[in-house]
Every structure is written in structure tokens, then in C-alpha cells.
Amino acid sequence: MNNPRRKISNGVKFRQSLFWDTNPKNINTKKHAQYIIERILDFGNDKEVKWAFNFYNKKLLKKIIVKSRCLRPETKNLWTLLLSENK
């Protein structure tokens, strides 16, 4: 039976459906930070969002949210508001 969760290069497990267009084994949490953050903020569950907020610093999260061309407008607005409240 296939495991719906796959490990990313440093041992973190994410759902395959979150990274449907690539093999999660090839994702590096530092090198592919923008890709990971955008996917988690747009499509991640509570556990994945919590991991991202603990793993990446707030400055990087804010920078990616502001500059992202991939995030849906609703997602961008939500996370911009939430991060501005949690200074």
C-alpha cells in the first residue's frame, strides 16, 4: 500500500498531494523554501502550517508572501493579516 506521506530531504514528512508535481524526496527545505512555503500556505493542513512557522523565520515567511506570484489572493491576504498581527 502506498504511503500518502513522503519524506523531504531532511526527514520532514508531507502529504504527496501537497507536492503533486514533484517527488518529495528531491525537495530540500532550505534550497526550496519558497516552493514549500507557498504550497503549505495555500494547501497545507494545520500540522504543516505549524511546522512551516516553526521551521522558517517570520521575516522569510513575510518576504515570500509579499513577493509571491503563486499564492492565491485570498491566501496572500489571510497570511499578510495574520503575520502583521503576530509581530
PDB file with SEQRES, HELIX, SHEET and CRYST1 records, atoms N, CA, C and O in Angstrom:
SEQRES   1 A   87  MET ASN ASN PRO ARG ARG LYS ILE SER ASN GLY VAL LYS          
SEQRES   2 A   87  PHE ARG GLN SER LEU PHE TRP ASP THR ASN PRO LYS ASN          
SEQRES   3 A   87  ILE ASN THR LYS LYS HIS ALA GLN TYR ILE ILE GLU ARG          
SEQRES   4 A   87  ILE LEU ASP PHE GLY ASN ASP LYS GLU VAL LYS TRP ALA          
SEQRES   5 A   87  PHE ASN PHE TYR ASN LYS LYS LEU LEU LYS LYS ILE ILE          
SEQRES   6 A   87  VAL LYS SER ARG CYS LEU ARG PRO GLU THR LYS ASN LEU          
SEQRES   7 A   87  TRP THR LEU LEU LEU SER GLU ASN LYS                          
HELIX    1 AA1 GLN A   16  PHE A   19  5                                   4    
HELIX    2 AA2 PRO A   24  ASN A   26  5                                   3    
HELIX    3 AA3 ALA A   33  PHE A   43  1                                  11    
HELIX    4 AA4 ASP A   46  PHE A   55  1                                  10    
HELIX    5 AA5 LYS A   58  LYS A   67  1                                  10    
HELIX    6 AA6 PRO A   73  GLU A   85  1                                  13    
SHEET    1 AA1 2 ARG A   5  LYS A   7  0                                        
SHEET    2 AA1 2 LYS A  13  ARG A  15 -1                                        
CRYST1    1.000    1.000    1.000  90.00  90.00  90.00 P 1           1          
ATOM      1  N   MET A   1       0.841  -1.189   0.000  1.00  0.00           N  
ATOM      2  CA  MET A   1       0.000   0.000   0.000  1.00  0.00           C  
ATOM      3  C   MET A   1       0.882   1.248   0.000  1.00  0.00           C  
ATOM      4  O   MET A   1       1.874   1.302   0.726  1.00  0.00           O  
ATOM      5  N   ASN A   2       0.535   2.236  -0.797  1.00  0.00           N  
ATOM      6  CA  ASN A   2       1.318   3.468  -0.869  1.00  0.00           C  
ATOM      7  C   ASN A   2       1.108   4.326   0.356  1.00  0.00           C  
ATOM      8  O   ASN A   2      -0.011   4.463   0.849  1.00  0.00           O  
ATOM      9  N   ASN A   3       2.182   4.897   0.840  1.00  0.00           N  
ATOM     10  CA  ASN A   3       2.120   5.815   1.969  1.00  0.00           C  
ATOM     11  C   ASN A   3       1.831   7.209   1.410  1.00  0.00           C  
ATOM     12  O   ASN A   3       2.607   7.712   0.598  1.00  0.00           O  
ATOM     13  N   PRO A   4       0.713   7.855   1.834  1.00  0.00           N  
ATOM     14  CA  PRO A   4       0.403   9.178   1.299  1.00  0.00           C  
ATOM     15  C   PRO A   4       1.339  10.265   1.808  1.00  0.00           C  
ATOM     16  O   PRO A   4       1.283  11.399   1.333  1.00  0.00           O  
ATOM     17  N   ARG A   5       2.191   9.939   2.761  1.00  0.00           N  
ATOM     18  CA  ARG A   5       3.160  10.907   3.266  1.00  0.00           C  
ATOM     19  C   ARG A   5       4.548  10.486   2.804  1.00  0.00           C  
ATOM     20  O   ARG A   5       4.914   9.314   2.892  1.00  0.00           O  
ATOM     21  N   ARG A   6       5.304  11.439   2.320  1.00  0.00           N  
ATOM     22  CA  ARG A   6       6.654  11.165   1.837  1.00  0.00           C  
ATOM     23  C   ARG A   6       7.636  12.071   2.555  1.00  0.00           C  
ATOM     24  O   ARG A   6       7.294  13.183   2.956  1.00  0.00           O  
ATOM     25  N   LYS A   7       8.847  11.590   2.713  1.00  0.00           N  
ATOM     26  CA  LYS A   7       9.877  12.392   3.377  1.00  0.00           C  
ATOM     27  C   LYS A   7      10.518  13.352   2.400  1.00  0.00           C  
ATOM     28  O   LYS A   7      10.787  13.011   1.248  1.00  0.00           O  
ATOM     29  N   ILE A   8      10.759  14.562   2.885  1.00  0.00           N  
ATOM     30  CA  ILE A   8      11.550  15.537   2.156  1.00  0.00           C  
ATOM     31  C   ILE A   8      12.981  15.329   2.629  1.00  0.00           C  
ATOM     32  O   ILE A   8      13.199  14.700   3.665  1.00  0.00           O  
ATOM     33  N   SER A   9      13.931  15.828   1.915  1.00  0.00           N  
ATOM     34  CA  SER A   9      15.348  15.518   2.109  1.00  0.00           C  
ATOM     35  C   SER A   9      15.851  15.508   3.547  1.00  0.00           C  
ATOM     36  O   SER A   9      16.746  14.724   3.863  1.00  0.00           O  
ATOM     37  N   ASN A  10      15.322  16.336   4.418  1.00  0.00           N  
ATOM     38  CA  ASN A  10      15.844  16.359   5.786  1.00  0.00           C  
ATOM     39  C   ASN A  10      14.989  15.557   6.761  1.00  0.00           C  
ATOM     40  O   ASN A  10      15.138  15.711   7.973  1.00  0.00           O  
ATOM     41  N   GLY A  11      14.100  14.707   6.263  1.00  0.00           N  
ATOM     42  CA  GLY A  11      13.325  13.837   7.130  1.00  0.00           C  
ATOM     43  C   GLY A  11      11.935  14.339   7.467  1.00  0.00           C  
ATOM     44  O   GLY A  11      11.178  13.617   8.115  1.00  0.00           O  
ATOM     45  N   VAL A  12      11.569  15.526   7.062  1.00  0.00           N  
ATOM     46  CA  VAL A  12      10.236  16.060   7.314  1.00  0.00           C  
ATOM     47  C   VAL A  12       9.257  15.329   6.413  1.00  0.00           C  
ATOM     48  O   VAL A  12       9.555  15.089   5.243  1.00  0.00           O  
ATOM     49  N   LYS A  13       8.086  14.969   6.945  1.00  0.00           N  
ATOM     50  CA  LYS A  13       7.099  14.257   6.131  1.00  0.00           C  
ATOM     51  C   LYS A  13       5.955  15.175   5.737  1.00  0.00           C  
ATOM     52  O   LYS A  13       5.402  15.900   6.564  1.00  0.00           O  
ATOM     53  N   PHE A  14       5.612  15.128   4.454  1.00  0.00           N  
ATOM     54  CA  PHE A  14       4.472  15.877   3.938  1.00  0.00           C  
ATOM     55  C   PHE A  14       3.620  14.949   3.094  1.00  0.00           C  
ATOM     56  O   PHE A  14       4.092  13.923   2.603  1.00  0.00           O  
ATOM     57  N   ARG A  15       2.370  15.319   2.933  1.00  0.00           N  
ATOM     58  CA  ARG A  15       1.474  14.551   2.071  1.00  0.00           C  
ATOM     59  C   ARG A  15       1.925  14.687   0.615  1.00  0.00           C  
ATOM     60  O   ARG A  15       2.319  15.767   0.174  1.00  0.00           O  
ATOM     61  N   GLN A  16       1.863  13.590  -0.116  1.00  0.00           N  
ATOM     62  CA  GLN A  16       2.215  13.616  -1.542  1.00  0.00           C  
ATOM     63  C   GLN A  16       1.305  14.601  -2.279  1.00  0.00           C  
ATOM     64  O   GLN A  16       1.745  15.252  -3.227  1.00  0.00           O  
ATOM     65  N   SER A  17       0.058  14.718  -1.862  1.00  0.00           N  
ATOM     66  CA  SER A  17      -0.887  15.611  -2.541  1.00  0.00           C  
ATOM     67  C   SER A  17      -0.484  17.081  -2.409  1.00  0.00           C  
ATOM     68  O   SER A  17      -0.919  17.914  -3.204  1.00  0.00           O  
ATOM     69  N   LEU A  18       0.322  17.395  -1.437  1.00  0.00           N  
ATOM     70  CA  LEU A  18       0.794  18.766  -1.264  1.00  0.00           C  
ATOM     71  C   LEU A  18       1.851  19.110  -2.320  1.00  0.00           C  
ATOM     72  O   LEU A  18       1.948  20.254  -2.765  1.00  0.00           O  
ATOM     73  N   PHE A  19       2.619  18.130  -2.704  1.00  0.00           N  
ATOM     74  CA  PHE A  19       3.673  18.314  -3.713  1.00  0.00           C  
ATOM     75  C   PHE A  19       3.403  17.367  -4.878  1.00  0.00           C  
ATOM     76  O   PHE A  19       4.217  16.502  -5.199  1.00  0.00           O  
ATOM     77  N   TRP A  20       2.251  17.550  -5.495  1.00  0.00           N  
ATOM     78  CA  TRP A  20       1.774  16.654  -6.546  1.00  0.00           C  
ATOM     79  C   TRP A  20       2.631  16.671  -7.807  1.00  0.00           C  
ATOM     80  O   TRP A  20       2.604  15.718  -8.586  1.00  0.00           O  
ATOM     81  N   ASP A  21       3.381  17.733  -8.012  1.00  0.00           N  
ATOM     82  CA  ASP A  21       4.119  17.887  -9.258  1.00  0.00           C  
ATOM     83  C   ASP A  21       5.598  17.528  -9.163  1.00  0.00           C  
ATOM     84  O   ASP A  21       6.357  17.758 -10.105  1.00  0.00           O  
ATOM     85  N   THR A  22       6.004  16.971  -8.038  1.00  0.00           N  
ATOM     86  CA  THR A  22       7.411  16.606  -7.878  1.00  0.00           C  
ATOM     87  C   THR A  22       7.548  15.458  -6.884  1.00  0.00           C  
ATOM     88  O   THR A  22       6.603  15.137  -6.163  1.00  0.00           O  
ATOM     89  N   ASN A  23       8.692  14.863  -6.849  1.00  0.00           N  
ATOM     90  CA  ASN A  23       8.979  13.818  -5.888  1.00  0.00           C  
ATOM     91  C   ASN A  23       9.443  14.488  -4.591  1.00  0.00           C  
ATOM     92  O   ASN A  23      10.483  15.148  -4.587  1.00  0.00           O  
ATOM     93  N   PRO A  24       8.704  14.337  -3.498  1.00  0.00           N  
ATOM     94  CA  PRO A  24       9.088  14.986  -2.232  1.00  0.00           C  
ATOM     95  C   PRO A  24      10.494  14.638  -1.754  1.00  0.00           C  
ATOM     96  O   PRO A  24      11.098  15.399  -0.998  1.00  0.00           O  
ATOM     97  N   LYS A  25      11.012  13.512  -2.183  1.00  0.00           N  
ATOM     98  CA  LYS A  25      12.373  13.116  -1.795  1.00  0.00           C  
ATOM     99  C   LYS A  25      13.423  14.060  -2.368  1.00  0.00           C  
ATOM    100  O   LYS A  25      14.540  14.135  -1.856  1.00  0.00           O  
ATOM    101  N   ASN A  26      13.069  14.772  -3.416  1.00  0.00           N  
ATOM    102  CA  ASN A  26      14.016  15.678  -4.068  1.00  0.00           C  
ATOM    103  C   ASN A  26      13.917  17.117  -3.572  1.00  0.00           C  
ATOM    104  O   ASN A  26      14.624  17.995  -4.067  1.00  0.00           O  
ATOM    105  N   ILE A  27      13.054  17.360  -2.607  1.00  0.00           N  
ATOM    106  CA  ILE A  27      12.856  18.720  -2.106  1.00  0.00           C  
ATOM    107  C   ILE A  27      13.802  18.968  -0.936  1.00  0.00           C  
ATOM    108  O   ILE A  27      13.882  18.164  -0.006  1.00  0.00           O  
ATOM    109  N   ASN A  28      14.512  20.086  -0.994  1.00  0.00           N  
ATOM    110  CA  ASN A  28      15.419  20.490   0.068  1.00  0.00           C  
ATOM    111  C   ASN A  28      14.775  21.670   0.799  1.00  0.00           C  
ATOM    112  O   ASN A  28      14.418  22.665   0.169  1.00  0.00           O  
ATOM    113  N   THR A  29      14.623  21.569   2.118  1.00  0.00           N  
ATOM    114  CA  THR A  29      13.899  22.583   2.887  1.00  0.00           C  
ATOM    115  C   THR A  29      14.536  23.962   2.845  1.00  0.00           C  
ATOM    116  O   THR A  29      13.832  24.963   2.981  1.00  0.00           O  
ATOM    117  N   LYS A  30      15.829  24.041   2.662  1.00  0.00           N  
ATOM    118  CA  LYS A  30      16.488  25.351   2.581  1.00  0.00           C  
ATOM    119  C   LYS A  30      16.503  25.863   1.140  1.00  0.00           C  
ATOM    120  O   LYS A  30      16.125  27.004   0.877  1.00  0.00           O  
ATOM    121  N   LYS A  31      16.932  25.032   0.230  1.00  0.00           N  
ATOM    122  CA  LYS A  31      17.043  25.413  -1.172  1.00  0.00           C  
ATOM    123  C   LYS A  31      15.677  25.710  -1.808  1.00  0.00           C  
ATOM    124  O   LYS A  31      15.571  26.596  -2.656  1.00  0.00           O  
ATOM    125  N   HIS A  32      14.648  24.984  -1.407  1.00  0.00           N  
ATOM    126  CA  HIS A  32      13.315  25.127  -1.992  1.00  0.00           C  
ATOM    127  C   HIS A  32      12.315  25.756  -1.009  1.00  0.00           C  
ATOM    128  O   HIS A  32      11.124  25.447  -1.043  1.00  0.00           O  
ATOM    129  N   ALA A  33      12.804  26.622  -0.154  1.00  0.00           N  
ATOM    130  CA  ALA A  33      11.962  27.228   0.883  1.00  0.00           C  
ATOM    131  C   ALA A  33      10.735  27.932   0.304  1.00  0.00           C  
ATOM    132  O   ALA A  33       9.628  27.757   0.814  1.00  0.00           O  
ATOM    133  N   GLN A  34      10.914  28.711  -0.734  1.00  0.00           N  
ATOM    134  CA  GLN A  34       9.775  29.441  -1.301  1.00  0.00           C  
ATOM    135  C   GLN A  34       8.709  28.473  -1.806  1.00  0.00           C  
ATOM    136  O   GLN A  34       7.521  28.657  -1.538  1.00  0.00           O  
ATOM    137  N   TYR A  35       9.122  27.465  -2.521  1.00  0.00           N  
ATOM    138  CA  TYR A  35       8.204  26.459  -3.054  1.00  0.00           C  
ATOM    139  C   TYR A  35       7.421  25.782  -1.924  1.00  0.00           C  
ATOM    140  O   TYR A  35       6.200  25.642  -2.005  1.00  0.00           O  
ATOM    141  N   ILE A  36       8.123  25.369  -0.885  1.00  0.00           N  
ATOM    142  CA  ILE A  36       7.496  24.688   0.248  1.00  0.00           C  
ATOM    143  C   ILE A  36       6.517  25.618   0.955  1.00  0.00           C  
ATOM    144  O   ILE A  36       5.379  25.234   1.225  1.00  0.00           O  
ATOM    145  N   ILE A  37       6.951  26.827   1.252  1.00  0.00           N  
ATOM    146  CA  ILE A  37       6.113  27.784   1.972  1.00  0.00           C  
ATOM    147  C   ILE A  37       4.849  28.110   1.179  1.00  0.00           C  
ATOM    148  O   ILE A  37       3.755  28.134   1.742  1.00  0.00           O  
ATOM    149  N   GLU A  38       4.990  28.359  -0.107  1.00  0.00           N  
ATOM    150  CA  GLU A  38       3.815  28.676  -0.930  1.00  0.00           C  
ATOM    151  C   GLU A  38       2.816  27.520  -0.939  1.00  0.00           C  
ATOM    152  O   GLU A  38       1.612  27.744  -0.808  1.00  0.00           O  
ATOM    153  N   ARG A  39       3.291  26.319  -1.087  1.00  0.00           N  
ATOM    154  CA  ARG A  39       2.398  25.159  -1.101  1.00  0.00           C  
ATOM    155  C   ARG A  39       1.702  24.967   0.243  1.00  0.00           C  
ATOM    156  O   ARG A  39       0.499  24.715   0.302  1.00  0.00           O  
ATOM    157  N   ILE A  40       2.471  25.088   1.314  1.00  0.00           N  
ATOM    158  CA  ILE A  40       1.893  24.883   2.642  1.00  0.00           C  
ATOM    159  C   ILE A  40       0.863  25.959   2.953  1.00  0.00           C  
ATOM    160  O   ILE A  40      -0.215  25.651   3.461  1.00  0.00           O  
ATOM    161  N   LEU A  41       1.175  27.217   2.656  1.00  0.00           N  
ATOM    162  CA  LEU A  41       0.234  28.287   2.976  1.00  0.00           C  
ATOM    163  C   LEU A  41      -1.025  28.214   2.119  1.00  0.00           C  
ATOM    164  O   LEU A  41      -2.106  28.582   2.580  1.00  0.00           O  
ATOM    165  N   ASP A  42      -0.903  27.754   0.902  1.00  0.00           N  
ATOM    166  CA  ASP A  42      -2.068  27.636   0.018  1.00  0.00           C  
ATOM    167  C   ASP A  42      -2.877  26.361   0.273  1.00  0.00           C  
ATOM    168  O   ASP A  42      -4.108  26.397   0.256  1.00  0.00           O  
ATOM    169  N   PHE A  43      -2.195  25.238   0.508  1.00  0.00           N  
ATOM    170  CA  PHE A  43      -2.887  23.955   0.527  1.00  0.00           C  
ATOM    171  C   PHE A  43      -2.623  23.083   1.759  1.00  0.00           C  
ATOM    172  O   PHE A  43      -3.189  21.997   1.886  1.00  0.00           O  
ATOM    173  N   GLY A  44      -1.769  23.557   2.659  1.00  0.00           N  
ATOM    174  CA  GLY A  44      -1.380  22.731   3.798  1.00  0.00           C  
ATOM    175  C   GLY A  44      -2.447  22.625   4.867  1.00  0.00           C  
ATOM    176  O   GLY A  44      -3.356  23.450   4.954  1.00  0.00           O  
ATOM    177  N   ASN A  45      -2.313  21.583   5.684  1.00  0.00           N  
ATOM    178  CA  ASN A  45      -3.210  21.422   6.829  1.00  0.00           C  
ATOM    179  C   ASN A  45      -2.590  22.118   8.045  1.00  0.00           C  
ATOM    180  O   ASN A  45      -1.496  22.677   7.961  1.00  0.00           O  
ATOM    181  N   ASP A  46      -3.289  22.076   9.154  1.00  0.00           N  
ATOM    182  CA  ASP A  46      -2.823  22.770  10.365  1.00  0.00           C  
ATOM    183  C   ASP A  46      -1.435  22.314  10.804  1.00  0.00           C  
ATOM    184  O   ASP A  46      -0.602  23.135  11.189  1.00  0.00           O  
ATOM    185  N   LYS A  47      -1.190  21.029  10.748  1.00  0.00           N  
ATOM    186  CA  LYS A  47       0.099  20.480  11.178  1.00  0.00           C  
ATOM    187  C   LYS A  47       1.232  20.991  10.277  1.00  0.00           C  
ATOM    188  O   LYS A  47       2.309  21.331  10.768  1.00  0.00           O  
ATOM    189  N   GLU A  48       0.994  21.043   8.977  1.00  0.00           N  
ATOM    190  CA  GLU A  48       2.009  21.502   8.038  1.00  0.00           C  
ATOM    191  C   GLU A  48       2.275  22.998   8.187  1.00  0.00           C  
ATOM    192  O   GLU A  48       3.423  23.437   8.106  1.00  0.00           O  
ATOM    193  N   VAL A  49       1.222  23.778   8.403  1.00  0.00           N  
ATOM    194  CA  VAL A  49       1.388  25.226   8.621  1.00  0.00           C  
ATOM    195  C   VAL A  49       2.172  25.470   9.904  1.00  0.00           C  
ATOM    196  O   VAL A  49       3.068  26.313   9.939  1.00  0.00           O  
ATOM    197  N   LYS A  50       1.835  24.738  10.948  1.00  0.00           N  
ATOM    198  CA  LYS A  50       2.553  24.882  12.223  1.00  0.00           C  
ATOM    199  C   LYS A  50       4.034  24.552  12.030  1.00  0.00           C  
ATOM    200  O   LYS A  50       4.902  25.249  12.557  1.00  0.00           O  
ATOM    201  N   TRP A  51       4.321  23.486  11.273  1.00  0.00           N  
ATOM    202  CA  TRP A  51       5.713  23.130  11.011  1.00  0.00           C  
ATOM    203  C   TRP A  51       6.436  24.273  10.293  1.00  0.00           C  
ATOM    204  O   TRP A  51       7.550  24.637  10.671  1.00  0.00           O  
ATOM    205  N   ALA A  52       5.806  24.838   9.261  1.00  0.00           N  
ATOM    206  CA  ALA A  52       6.437  25.918   8.493  1.00  0.00           C  
ATOM    207  C   ALA A  52       6.736  27.122   9.371  1.00  0.00           C  
ATOM    208  O   ALA A  52       7.796  27.734   9.247  1.00  0.00           O  
ATOM    209  N   PHE A  53       5.811  27.464  10.257  1.00  0.00           N  
ATOM    210  CA  PHE A  53       6.009  28.615  11.128  1.00  0.00           C  
ATOM    211  C   PHE A  53       7.080  28.355  12.179  1.00  0.00           C  
ATOM    212  O   PHE A  53       7.704  29.298  12.666  1.00  0.00           O  
ATOM    213  N   ASN A  54       7.299  27.115  12.532  1.00  0.00           N  
ATOM    214  CA  ASN A  54       8.361  26.779  13.479  1.00  0.00           C  
ATOM    215  C   ASN A  54       9.715  26.605  12.779  1.00  0.00           C  
ATOM    216  O   ASN A  54      10.759  26.873  13.374  1.00  0.00           O  
ATOM    217  N   PHE A  55       9.697  26.167  11.547  1.00  0.00           N  
ATOM    218  CA  PHE A  55      10.934  25.876  10.821  1.00  0.00           C  
ATOM    219  C   PHE A  55      11.539  27.119  10.174  1.00  0.00           C  
ATOM    220  O   PHE A  55      12.750  27.328  10.246  1.00  0.00           O  
ATOM    221  N   TYR A  56      10.706  27.942   9.544  1.00  0.00           N  
ATOM    222  CA  TYR A  56      11.179  29.137   8.845  1.00  0.00           C  
ATOM    223  C   TYR A  56      10.941  30.374   9.700  1.00  0.00           C  
ATOM    224  O   TYR A  56       9.957  30.445  10.436  1.00  0.00           O  
ATOM    225  N   ASN A  57      11.843  31.351   9.603  1.00  0.00           N  
ATOM    226  CA  ASN A  57      11.671  32.560  10.406  1.00  0.00           C  
ATOM    227  C   ASN A  57      10.587  33.457   9.796  1.00  0.00           C  
ATOM    228  O   ASN A  57      10.304  33.393   8.599  1.00  0.00           O  
ATOM    229  N   LYS A  58      10.003  34.277  10.635  1.00  0.00           N  
ATOM    230  CA  LYS A  58       8.866  35.126  10.223  1.00  0.00           C  
ATOM    231  C   LYS A  58       9.249  36.106   9.115  1.00  0.00           C  
ATOM    232  O   LYS A  58       8.436  36.418   8.244  1.00  0.00           O  
ATOM    233  N   LYS A  59      10.476  36.581   9.154  1.00  0.00           N  
ATOM    234  CA  LYS A  59      10.929  37.528   8.132  1.00  0.00           C  
ATOM    235  C   LYS A  59      10.899  36.883   6.747  1.00  0.00           C  
ATOM    236  O   LYS A  59      10.453  37.502   5.781  1.00  0.00           O  
ATOM    237  N   LEU A  60      11.366  35.653   6.652  1.00  0.00           N  
ATOM    238  CA  LEU A  60      11.346  34.930   5.381  1.00  0.00           C  
ATOM    239  C   LEU A  60       9.910  34.661   4.941  1.00  0.00           C  
ATOM    240  O   LEU A  60       9.576  34.836   3.770  1.00  0.00           O  
ATOM    241  N   LEU A  61       9.068  34.239   5.867  1.00  0.00           N  
ATOM    242  CA  LEU A  61       7.656  33.990   5.537  1.00  0.00           C  
ATOM    243  C   LEU A  61       6.997  35.240   4.971  1.00  0.00           C  
ATOM    244  O   LEU A  61       6.324  35.182   3.942  1.00  0.00           O  
ATOM    245  N   LYS A  62       7.188  36.366   5.642  1.00  0.00           N  
ATOM    246  CA  LYS A  62       6.602  37.633   5.175  1.00  0.00           C  
ATOM    247  C   LYS A  62       7.118  38.003   3.789  1.00  0.00           C  
ATOM    248  O   LYS A  62       6.348  38.412   2.921  1.00  0.00           O  
ATOM    249  N   LYS A  63       8.425  37.857   3.588  1.00  0.00           N  
ATOM    250  CA  LYS A  63       9.043  38.204   2.304  1.00  0.00           C  
ATOM    251  C   LYS A  63       8.449  37.361   1.175  1.00  0.00           C  
ATOM    252  O   LYS A  63       8.117  37.886   0.112  1.00  0.00           O  
ATOM    253  N   ILE A  64       8.318  36.080   1.404  1.00  0.00           N  
ATOM    254  CA  ILE A  64       7.768  35.191   0.385  1.00  0.00           C  
ATOM    255  C   ILE A  64       6.306  35.504   0.107  1.00  0.00           C  
ATOM    256  O   ILE A  64       5.880  35.492  -1.048  1.00  0.00           O  
ATOM    257  N   ILE A  65       5.538  35.782   1.142  1.00  0.00           N  
ATOM    258  CA  ILE A  65       4.119  36.101   0.964  1.00  0.00           C  
ATOM    259  C   ILE A  65       3.958  37.377   0.137  1.00  0.00           C  
ATOM    260  O   ILE A  65       3.141  37.422  -0.783  1.00  0.00           O  
ATOM    261  N   VAL A  66       4.722  38.393   0.458  1.00  0.00           N  
ATOM    262  CA  VAL A  66       4.623  39.674  -0.254  1.00  0.00           C  
ATOM    263  C   VAL A  66       5.030  39.535  -1.716  1.00  0.00           C  
ATOM    264  O   VAL A  66       4.374  40.091  -2.596  1.00  0.00           O  
ATOM    265  N   LYS A  67       6.107  38.798  -1.984  1.00  0.00           N  
ATOM    266  CA  LYS A  67       6.651  38.726  -3.340  1.00  0.00           C  
ATOM    267  C   LYS A  67       6.080  37.589  -4.193  1.00  0.00           C  
ATOM    268  O   LYS A  67       6.316  37.547  -5.400  1.00  0.00           O  
ATOM    269  N   SER A  68       5.345  36.683  -3.588  1.00  0.00           N  
ATOM    270  CA  SER A  68       4.866  35.506  -4.309  1.00  0.00           C  
ATOM    271  C   SER A  68       3.920  35.859  -5.443  1.00  0.00           C  
ATOM    272  O   SER A  68       3.036  36.707  -5.310  1.00  0.00           O  
ATOM    273  N   ARG A  69       4.136  35.178  -6.566  1.00  0.00           N  
ATOM    274  CA  ARG A  69       3.236  35.310  -7.708  1.00  0.00           C  
ATOM    275  C   ARG A  69       2.367  34.066  -7.829  1.00  0.00           C  
ATOM    276  O   ARG A  69       1.515  33.976  -8.713  1.00  0.00           O  
ATOM    277  N   CYS A  70       2.591  33.105  -6.932  1.00  0.00           N  
ATOM    278  CA  CYS A  70       1.873  31.826  -6.991  1.00  0.00           C  
ATOM    279  C   CYS A  70       0.716  31.735  -6.006  1.00  0.00           C  
ATOM    280  O   CYS A  70      -0.273  31.049  -6.263  1.00  0.00           O  
ATOM    281  N   LEU A  71       0.842  32.427  -4.876  1.00  0.00           N  
ATOM    282  CA  LEU A  71      -0.212  32.336  -3.865  1.00  0.00           C  
ATOM    283  C   LEU A  71      -1.508  32.931  -4.377  1.00  0.00           C  
ATOM    284  O   LEU A  71      -1.518  33.954  -5.061  1.00  0.00           O  
ATOM    285  N   ARG A  72      -2.596  32.270  -4.032  1.00  0.00           N  
ATOM    286  CA  ARG A  72      -3.903  32.813  -4.391  1.00  0.00           C  
ATOM    287  C   ARG A  72      -4.116  34.109  -3.613  1.00  0.00           C  
ATOM    288  O   ARG A  72      -3.611  34.235  -2.497  1.00  0.00           O  
ATOM    289  N   PRO A  73      -4.850  35.077  -4.171  1.00  0.00           N  
ATOM    290  CA  PRO A  73      -5.058  36.366  -3.488  1.00  0.00           C  
ATOM    291  C   PRO A  73      -5.655  36.208  -2.084  1.00  0.00           C  
ATOM    292  O   PRO A  73      -5.277  36.930  -1.162  1.00  0.00           O  
ATOM    293  N   GLU A  74      -6.576  35.272  -1.929  1.00  0.00           N  
ATOM    294  CA  GLU A  74      -7.189  35.048  -0.608  1.00  0.00           C  
ATOM    295  C   GLU A  74      -6.146  34.577   0.401  1.00  0.00           C  
ATOM    296  O   GLU A  74      -6.141  35.008   1.554  1.00  0.00           O  
ATOM    297  N   THR A  75      -5.274  33.695  -0.046  1.00  0.00           N  
ATOM    298  CA  THR A  75      -4.215  33.173   0.815  1.00  0.00           C  
ATOM    299  C   THR A  75      -3.255  34.288   1.187  1.00  0.00           C  
ATOM    300  O   THR A  75      -2.881  34.432   2.351  1.00  0.00           O  
ATOM    301  N   LYS A  76      -2.865  35.063   0.212  1.00  0.00           N  
ATOM    302  CA  LYS A  76      -1.939  36.170   0.442  1.00  0.00           C  
ATOM    303  C   LYS A  76      -2.508  37.154   1.465  1.00  0.00           C  
ATOM    304  O   LYS A  76      -1.807  37.570   2.387  1.00  0.00           O  
ATOM    305  N   ASN A  77      -3.766  37.519   1.300  1.00  0.00           N  
ATOM    306  CA  ASN A  77      -4.419  38.453   2.220  1.00  0.00           C  
ATOM    307  C   ASN A  77      -4.499  37.892   3.631  1.00  0.00           C  
ATOM    308  O   ASN A  77      -4.214  38.594   4.601  1.00  0.00           O  
ATOM    309  N   LEU A  78      -4.886  36.628   3.744  1.00  0.00           N  
ATOM    310  CA  LEU A  78      -5.004  35.996   5.057  1.00  0.00           C  
ATOM    311  C   LEU A  78      -3.677  35.990   5.802  1.00  0.00           C  
ATOM    312  O   LEU A  78      -3.604  36.427   6.950  1.00  0.00           O  
ATOM    313  N   TRP A  79      -2.625  35.496   5.151  1.00  0.00           N  
ATOM    314  CA  TRP A  79      -1.338  35.376   5.831  1.00  0.00           C  
ATOM    315  C   TRP A  79      -0.675  36.725   6.067  1.00  0.00           C  
ATOM    316  O   TRP A  79       0.056  36.887   7.044  1.00  0.00           O  
ATOM    317  N   THR A  80      -0.915  37.686   5.201  1.00  0.00           N  
ATOM    318  CA  THR A  80      -0.405  39.043   5.434  1.00  0.00           C  
ATOM    319  C   THR A  80      -1.033  39.606   6.704  1.00  0.00           C  
ATOM    320  O   THR A  80      -0.346  40.190   7.542  1.00  0.00           O  
ATOM    321  N   LEU A  81      -2.327  39.427   6.835  1.00  0.00           N  
ATOM    322  CA  LEU A  81      -3.047  39.906   8.027  1.00  0.00           C  
ATOM    323  C   LEU A  81      -2.585  39.172   9.284  1.00  0.00           C  
ATOM    324  O   LEU A  81      -2.312  39.800  10.307  1.00  0.00           O  
ATOM    325  N   LEU A  82      -2.499  37.871   9.210  1.00  0.00           N  
ATOM    326  CA  LEU A  82      -2.100  37.081  10.395  1.00  0.00           C  
ATOM    327  C   LEU A  82      -0.674  37.394  10.834  1.00  0.00           C  
ATOM    328  O   LEU A  82      -0.405  37.496  12.031  1.00  0.00           O  
ATOM    329  N   LEU A  83       0.226  37.543   9.896  1.00  0.00           N  
ATOM    330  CA  LEU A  83       1.615  37.849  10.260  1.00  0.00           C  
ATOM    331  C   LEU A  83       1.782  39.276  10.761  1.00  0.00           C  
ATOM    332  O   LEU A  83       2.675  39.540  11.566  1.00  0.00           O  
ATOM    333  N   SER A  84       0.950  40.197  10.304  1.00  0.00           N  
ATOM    334  CA  SER A  84       1.053  41.564  10.787  1.00  0.00           C  
ATOM    335  C   SER A  84       0.538  41.686  12.222  1.00  0.00           C  
ATOM    336  O   SER A  84       0.976  42.562  12.969  1.00  0.00           O  
ATOM    337  N   GLU A  85      -0.387  40.811  12.604  1.00  0.00           N  
ATOM    338  CA  GLU A  85      -0.920  40.813  13.972  1.00  0.00           C  
ATOM    339  C   GLU A  85       0.040  40.152  14.947  1.00  0.00           C  
ATOM    340  O   GLU A  85       0.042  40.486  16.132  1.00  0.00           O  
ATOM    341  N   ASN A  86       0.849  39.226  14.472  1.00  0.00           N  
ATOM    342  CA  ASN A  86       1.759  38.469  15.337  1.00  0.00           C  
ATOM    343  C   ASN A  86       3.189  38.978  15.207  1.00  0.00           C  
ATOM    344  O   ASN A  86       4.092  38.198  14.907  1.00  0.00           O  
ATOM    345  N   LYS A  87       3.404  40.233  15.420  1.00  0.00           N  
ATOM    346  CA  LYS A  87       4.741  40.828  15.275  1.00  0.00           C  
ATOM    347  C   LYS A  87       5.693  40.330  16.294  1.00  0.00           C  
ATOM    348  O   LYS A  87       6.855  40.736  16.303  1.00  0.00           O  
TER     349      LYS A  87                                                      
END                                                                             
